[in-house]
Amino acid sequence: MTKSTSPAANAGLPAIDRRSLFCGLGTAAAACVPALGSTAPVSDDPVFQAMASLEQLKIHAEESDTAYTIAEGAYFAARRENIIVTLDGKEMRTHEQIDAHFTPAFGPGDEEEFNRVIETLRQRRLSDAERIERDRARQAAHDELARCEAQIAEVEQRMGYREIEARKESADNAVWDAEYAVMDAKPATPAGVITLLRFVANLMEILDDDGDGHYTGAIRNAADFFERSASA
């Protein structure tokens, strides 16, 4: 497994992050394991100690995620409302869109449209005054969009959006590291062994793209065996 470097690309509005899916799986697995006889108290088992740390970090990550969700909603609402330039009835939200509006592009299969434009240009060339007016409209659109972007940057700074985003990223990374700490823990009790096996099975089930369940099923079968043996 490798860490994800994006909280949401993400991009635009966020997609589901695997790290958020992992949060709390260890706690759920531990809750379903009965108290079993062992050579050491369960509270001293490194697996359960690692899970306790994971639970605390998960709570902090949920708080950061809530704050980020609120800030993100406000930020993108401000962008939708304020970053917009209208040209010939079309809404432009980026400088690339403005340039594309003034520079027609032709892709594969557009030969007919290309030839039509060329023929139109042969029949009538823009005058110097018309070219100047066209360039002036293009620059005015860029200037207006830049003004809108400056307003959004001010909103972003005022709400502390980037700081909130960084705190969420840090909290998510801490949870991710804590999940690895659970998997690296060396169990000292039968309950720790069983819980660790089920914890890993849950993670593998999420990561299993094929969905055949053979690997996770094998791990859970092993966990069931150890639980029956410890209970005997």
Secondary structure, 3 states (H helix, E strand, C coil): CCCCCCCCCCCCCCCCCHHHHHCCHHHHHHHCCCCCCCCCCHHHCHHHHHHHHHHHHHHHHHHHHHHHHHHHHHHHHHHHHHCCEEECCEEECCHHHHHHHHCCCCCCCCHHHHHHHHHHHHHCCCCHHHHHHHHHHHHHHHHHHHHHHHHHHHHHHHHCHHHHHHHHHHHHHHHHHHHHHHHHCCCCCHHHHHHHHHHHHHHHHHHCCCCCCHHHHHHHHHHHHHHHHHHC
